[in-house]
């Protein structure tokens, strides 16, 4: 058997000899009873491929699976954009060209461009260990200033009335507790405290835990849901598939925790599926798209013209708390915002009352120009 490498950096090619015995030695110009190895540079096949190195670097830093998939996607697109050149051969100019093309040719949003930039920065900083400079020549997409879509209280009632079953329960938690969609889907049985009337959100955005409200109206439906989940878990245990995903090294530290009742999902999927990282078959939480589709259909049935999604209920939760006079710092804690300026977005409607009337501190426009209040009248007189 002959191992031939005809081109630099090519893969090993096996050439059979007369004896039909294979040889995998990497010696150069060495003759033996196993065959002959022709001269030429040989690539070490044991070295991980670039994308495998990126995956390993991401997992070492405990990034989420979504981040891993997004970063791998952008690294692949970057390589294909430059006709499969290796990133080590490229630098700041090629990165700027790729990011600018995303905006100019593909018309992507600012958040999409930033995600691609973060993926390439991660590649060069932590995998290739190269400094790529400041990227001053990148054409940046303009970051729009958007206001959150907020439903009125009658619209929330109409939306929830058009839902039933588990989608209704999940939507009620999004609105009544201010949860993000993934935070709701990844609730575990142990995170519910019926006595204290609150819930613990584990590993939320930014990998932070927090305590939030548990609506009183969902106590009975939530209890019924846990009863059904318990029966499902019992059947899974009998089939030896009653395990769930555990974060980080908890499974190694507590080998039986994945089978325990407290770690089970509150909203498990209907089917057993394969874990994309470990390859094990287990029950995962609901897919996000199930509730998203149910919410859009419910909005149509309820006659709601606003674009409705899971974040809309969270926005409505915060806005309605502000209208009821809750302190903005309290709302910040309930929502899990790191900076209060993020929570301040929901004050956009505070100039308007519950019925849409202009605040009494603002002078009237046209007709009777007298302000509503004495303090405002004095201020208006100073304006001249």
C-alpha positions as CSV (number, residue, x, y, z in Angstrom):
1,X,0.0,0.0,0.0
2,X,1.3,3.5,-0.9
3,X,0.3,6.7,0.8
4,X,0.6,9.5,-1.8
5,X,0.3,13.2,-1.2
6,X,0.5,14.9,-4.6
7,X,-0.3,18.5,-3.5
8,X,0.6,20.5,-0.5
9,X,-2.0,20.4,2.3
10,X,-4.0,17.7,0.5
11,X,-5.6,14.8,2.3
12,X,-3.9,11.4,2.5
13,X,-4.6,9.2,-0.5
14,X,-4.3,5.4,-0.2
15,X,-2.7,3.7,-3.2
16,X,-2.9,-0.1,-3.1
17,X,0.2,-2.2,-3.8
18,X,0.4,-5.7,-5.1
19,X,0.1,-7.3,-1.8
20,X,-3.2,-5.4,-1.1
21,X,-2.1,-4.4,2.4
22,X,-2.7,-0.9,3.5
23,X,-0.1,1.4,5.0
24,X,-0.9,4.6,7.0
25,X,2.7,5.6,8.0
26,X,3.6,9.2,7.5
27,X,7.3,8.6,6.7
28,X,8.7,10.3,3.6
29,X,10.5,8.2,0.9
30,X,10.5,5.2,3.3
31,X,10.4,1.7,1.7
32,X,9.2,-1.3,3.8
33,X,7.3,-4.5,3.4
34,X,4.1,-2.4,3.9
35,X,4.7,-0.3,0.8
36,X,6.2,3.0,-0.3
37,X,5.5,6.5,0.9
38,X,6.2,9.1,-1.8
39,X,7.7,12.4,-0.8
40,X,5.4,15.3,-0.1
41,X,4.1,17.4,2.8
42,X,1.4,15.5,4.9
43,X,-1.4,17.2,6.8
44,X,-1.9,16.0,10.4
45,X,-5.4,14.4,10.2
46,X,-5.7,14.6,14.0
47,X,-5.9,18.4,14.0
48,X,-9.6,19.5,14.3
49,X,-11.1,21.3,11.4
50,X,-11.7,25.0,11.7
51,X,-15.4,24.8,12.5
52,X,-14.8,22.1,15.1
53,X,-12.3,24.4,16.7
54,X,-14.9,27.2,16.8
55,X,-17.4,24.8,18.4
56,X,-14.9,23.7,21.0
57,X,-14.1,27.4,21.9
58,X,-17.8,28.2,22.2
59,X,-18.5,25.2,24.4
60,X,-15.5,25.9,26.7
61,X,-17.0,29.3,27.4
62,X,-20.5,27.8,28.0
63,X,-22.2,29.8,25.2
64,X,-25.7,28.7,24.3
65,X,-26.6,26.3,21.5
66,X,-28.3,29.2,19.6
67,X,-25.1,31.2,19.8
68,X,-23.0,28.3,18.6
69,X,-25.3,27.7,15.6
70,X,-25.3,31.5,14.7
71,X,-21.5,31.8,14.9
72,X,-20.9,28.7,12.9
73,X,-23.3,30.0,10.3
74,X,-21.5,33.3,9.9
75,X,-18.1,31.8,9.8
76,X,-19.2,29.5,7.0
77,X,-20.8,32.5,5.1
78,X,-17.6,34.5,5.5
79,X,-15.5,31.7,4.1
80,X,-17.8,31.1,1.1
81,X,-18.0,34.8,0.4
82,X,-14.3,34.9,-0.1
83,X,-14.3,31.8,-2.3
84,X,-13.3,29.3,0.4
85,X,-10.1,31.1,1.5
86,X,-8.9,30.2,4.9
87,X,-9.6,33.0,7.5
88,X,-6.0,32.8,8.6
89,X,-5.0,34.2,5.2
90,X,-7.5,37.1,5.5
91,X,-7.7,40.0,7.8
92,X,-9.4,43.4,8.5
93,X,-9.9,44.3,4.8
94,X,-11.8,41.0,4.0
95,X,-13.9,41.3,7.2
96,X,-14.9,44.9,6.3
97,X,-15.7,43.8,2.8
98,X,-18.0,41.0,4.0
99,X,-19.8,43.1,6.6
100,X,-20.3,46.0,4.2
101,X,-21.7,43.6,1.6
102,X,-24.3,42.3,4.1
103,X,-25.7,45.9,4.4
104,X,-25.2,47.1,0.8
105,X,-26.2,44.0,-1.1
106,X,-28.3,41.9,1.3
107,X,-29.9,44.9,3.2
108,X,-29.6,43.2,6.5
109,X,-30.6,44.9,9.8
110,X,-28.1,46.5,12.2
111,X,-28.6,43.6,14.7
112,X,-27.9,41.0,12.0
113,X,-24.7,42.8,11.0
114,X,-23.6,43.1,14.6
115,X,-24.2,39.3,15.1
116,X,-22.0,38.6,12.1
117,X,-19.3,40.9,13.4
118,X,-19.4,39.3,16.8
119,X,-19.0,35.8,15.2
120,X,-15.9,36.9,13.2
121,X,-14.4,38.7,16.2
122,X,-14.8,35.5,18.2
123,X,-13.2,33.5,15.4
124,X,-10.1,35.7,15.2
125,X,-9.7,36.4,18.9
126,X,-10.3,33.0,20.5
127,X,-9.7,30.5,17.7
128,X,-7.1,32.0,15.3
129,X,-5.7,34.3,18.1
130,X,-5.1,37.2,15.6
131,X,-5.6,40.9,16.1
132,X,-7.8,42.3,13.3
133,X,-7.8,46.0,14.2
134,X,-10.6,48.4,14.6
135,X,-12.6,47.7,11.3
136,X,-13.0,51.4,10.6
137,X,-13.9,50.8,6.9
138,X,-17.1,48.8,7.6
139,X,-20.4,50.3,6.2
140,X,-22.6,50.2,9.3
141,X,-26.4,49.5,9.2
142,X,-28.3,52.2,10.9
143,X,-29.8,51.2,14.2
144,X,-33.5,52.0,14.2
145,X,-35.3,53.4,17.2
146,X,-38.4,51.4,17.7
147,X,-41.2,51.6,20.3
148,X,-42.5,48.3,21.7
149,X,-45.9,47.1,20.6
150,X,-48.2,47.2,23.6
151,X,-51.7,45.8,23.8
152,X,-54.5,47.5,25.7
153,X,-56.1,45.6,28.5
154,X,-59.2,44.8,26.4
155,X,-56.9,43.5,23.6
156,X,-55.1,41.3,26.1
157,X,-58.4,39.8,27.3
158,X,-59.5,39.3,23.7
159,X,-56.2,37.6,22.9
160,X,-56.3,35.2,25.9
161,X,-59.9,34.4,25.2
162,X,-59.0,33.2,21.8
163,X,-56.5,30.7,23.2
164,X,-57.0,27.5,25.1
165,X,-55.1,24.6,26.6
166,X,-51.3,24.9,27.1
167,X,-50.9,27.9,24.7
168,X,-53.4,29.9,26.9
169,X,-51.4,28.9,30.0
170,X,-48.1,29.9,28.5
171,X,-49.5,33.2,27.2
172,X,-50.9,33.9,30.6
173,X,-47.5,33.5,32.2
174,X,-45.9,35.8,29.6
175,X,-48.4,38.5,30.4
176,X,-48.8,37.9,34.1
177,X,-45.2,37.3,35.0
178,X,-43.4,39.3,32.2
179,X,-41.4,36.2,31.0
180,X,-39.5,36.0,27.8
181,X,-40.6,33.2,25.6
182,X,-37.5,31.0,26.2
183,X,-37.8,31.6,29.9
184,X,-41.3,30.3,29.9
185,X,-40.5,27.3,27.8
186,X,-37.5,26.3,30.0
187,X,-39.4,26.5,33.3
188,X,-38.7,23.4,35.5
189,X,-41.0,22.0,38.1
190,X,-38.6,23.0,40.9
191,X,-38.8,26.7,39.8
192,X,-42.5,27.0,40.8
193,X,-43.2,28.1,44.4
194,X,-47.0,27.8,45.0
195,X,-46.7,28.8,48.6
196,X,-44.7,32.0,48.0
197,X,-46.7,32.8,44.8
198,X,-43.7,33.4,42.7
199,X,-41.4,31.7,40.2
200,X,-37.7,31.6,39.8
201,X,-36.3,32.2,36.3
202,X,-33.1,30.3,35.9
203,X,-30.3,31.2,33.4
204,X,-32.3,34.0,31.8
205,X,-30.9,36.5,29.3
206,X,-27.3,37.1,30.3
207,X,-27.3,33.8,32.2
208,X,-28.9,35.6,35.2
209,X,-31.5,34.2,37.7
210,X,-34.3,36.3,39.0
211,X,-37.6,36.0,40.9
212,X,-40.8,37.1,39.3
213,X,-44.6,37.0,40.0
214,X,-46.8,34.0,39.6
215,X,-50.3,35.1,38.5
216,X,-53.0,33.9,40.9
217,X,-55.3,33.0,38.0
218,X,-53.0,30.3,36.7
219,X,-52.6,28.3,39.9
220,X,-55.3,25.7,39.1
221,X,-54.4,25.3,35.4
222,X,-50.7,25.1,36.3
223,X,-51.4,22.4,38.9
224,X,-53.3,20.4,36.3
225,X,-50.5,20.9,33.8
226,X,-48.0,19.5,36.3
227,X,-50.3,16.5,36.9
228,X,-50.2,15.7,33.2
229,X,-46.5,16.2,33.0
230,X,-46.0,13.8,36.0
231,X,-47.9,11.1,34.2
232,X,-45.9,11.6,31.1
233,X,-42.6,11.5,33.1
234,X,-43.7,8.2,34.7
235,X,-44.3,6.6,31.3
236,X,-41.0,7.9,30.1
237,X,-39.2,6.4,33.1
238,X,-40.8,3.0,32.2
239,X,-39.3,3.4,28.7
240,X,-35.9,4.4,30.1
241,X,-36.1,7.8,28.4
242,X,-37.2,10.0,31.3
243,X,-34.3,12.3,31.4
244,X,-33.9,16.0,30.6
245,X,-30.9,18.3,29.8
246,X,-28.9,19.5,32.7
247,X,-26.7,22.6,32.4
248,X,-22.9,22.6,32.5
249,X,-21.4,19.9,34.8
250,X,-24.5,19.2,36.9
251,X,-25.2,15.8,35.2
252,X,-21.7,14.6,36.2
253,X,-22.0,16.0,39.7
254,X,-25.5,14.7,40.2
255,X,-25.9,11.6,38.0
256,X,-29.5,10.9,38.9
257,X,-30.8,14.6,38.8
258,X,-31.8,14.3,35.1
259,X,-34.4,11.7,36.1
260,X,-35.8,13.5,39.2
261,X,-39.2,15.1,39.1
262,X,-38.0,18.6,40.2
263,X,-35.8,18.9,37.1
264,X,-38.5,18.1,34.5
265,X,-39.8,20.7,32.1
266,X,-43.1,22.3,32.9
267,X,-43.9,22.4,29.2
268,X,-42.3,19.3,27.7
269,X,-42.5,18.5,24.0
270,X,-44.8,15.8,22.8
271,X,-42.1,13.8,21.1
272,X,-38.7,12.4,22.2
273,X,-35.9,14.0,20.1
274,X,-32.1,13.8,19.8
275,X,-29.9,16.2,21.7
276,X,-27.9,18.1,19.0
277,X,-24.7,18.1,21.1
278,X,-24.6,14.8,23.0
279,X,-26.7,12.8,20.6
280,X,-28.8,11.4,23.4
281,X,-32.5,10.9,23.1
282,X,-34.6,12.8,25.6
283,X,-37.6,15.1,25.9
284,X,-37.0,18.7,25.3
285,X,-39.2,21.8,25.9
286,X,-41.8,23.0,23.5
287,X,-40.7,24.6,20.3
288,X,-41.0,28.4,20.2
289,X,-42.8,28.3,16.9
290,X,-45.8,26.5,18.4
291,X,-46.8,29.4,20.7
292,X,-45.8,32.0,18.1
293,X,-48.2,30.5,15.5
294,X,-51.0,30.1,18.1
295,X,-50.6,33.7,19.2
296,X,-50.9,35.1,15.7
297,X,-53.9,32.9,15.0
298,X,-55.5,34.1,18.3
299,X,-54.9,37.7,17.4
300,X,-56.7,37.3,14.1
301,X,-59.7,35.6,15.8
302,X,-59.7,38.4,18.4
303,X,-59.7,41.1,15.7
304,X,-56.4,42.6,16.9
305,X,-54.7,44.5,14.1
306,X,-51.4,45.1,15.9
307,X,-48.5,42.7,15.2
308,X,-48.7,40.2,18.1
309,X,-46.0,37.9,19.3
310,X,-44.7,36.6,22.7
311,X,-42.7,39.8,23.4
312,X,-45.9,41.8,23.0
313,X,-47.3,40.3,26.1
314,X,-44.1,41.0,28.1
315,X,-44.2,44.6,26.8
316,X,-47.9,44.9,27.9
317,X,-47.0,43.5,31.3
318,X,-44.5,46.3,31.9
319,X,-46.6,49.1,30.5
320,X,-49.7,48.1,32.5
321,X,-47.6,48.0,35.7
322,X,-46.4,51.5,35.0
323,X,-50.0,52.6,34.4
324,X,-50.9,51.2,37.8
325,X,-48.2,53.2,39.5
326,X,-45.6,50.6,40.2
327,X,-42.0,51.9,40.7
328,X,-39.8,51.6,37.7
329,X,-37.0,49.9,39.7
330,X,-39.5,47.2,40.7
331,X,-40.4,46.6,37.1
332,X,-36.8,46.5,36.2
333,X,-36.2,43.7,38.7
334,X,-39.3,41.8,37.5
335,X,-38.2,42.0,33.8
336,X,-34.6,41.2,34.5
337,X,-33.1,44.3,32.8
338,X,-29.5,45.1,33.6
339,X,-29.9,48.8,33.0
340,X,-32.9,50.9,34.0
341,X,-32.7,52.7,30.7
342,X,-34.0,49.6,29.0
343,X,-37.0,49.6,31.3
344,X,-37.5,53.4,30.5
345,X,-38.6,52.4,27.0
346,X,-42.0,51.5,28.5
347,X,-42.6,55.0,29.7
348,X,-43.3,56.1,26.1
349,X,-47.0,56.1,26.8
350,X,-47.0,57.8,30.2
351,X,-47.8,61.2,28.5
352,X,-51.2,59.6,27.8
353,X,-53.7,58.5,30.4
354,X,-55.6,55.2,30.6
355,X,-58.2,56.6,28.2
356,X,-55.6,58.2,25.8
357,X,-56.1,61.8,27.1
358,X,-53.2,64.1,27.2
359,X,-51.6,64.6,30.6
360,X,-52.8,67.6,32.6
361,X,-49.3,69.0,32.8
362,X,-49.3,69.8,29.0
363,X,-51.0,73.0,27.8
364,X,-53.9,72.8,25.4
365,X,-53.2,73.4,21.8
366,X,-55.6,75.8,20.0
367,X,-58.8,77.3,21.3
368,X,-58.6,77.7,25.1
369,X,-54.9,77.7,25.7
370,X,-55.1,77.7,29.5
371,X,-53.3,74.9,31.1
372,X,-55.1,72.3,33.2
373,X,-53.4,72.8,36.5
374,X,-52.2,75.8,38.5
375,X,-48.6,74.6,38.4
376,X,-48.7,74.3,34.6
377,X,-50.5,77.7,34.3
378,X,-47.7,79.4,36.2
379,X,-45.1,77.6,34.1
380,X,-46.9,78.7,30.9
381,X,-47.0,82.3,32.1
382,X,-43.2,82.2,32.4
383,X,-43.0,80.9,28.9
384,X,-44.7,84.2,27.8
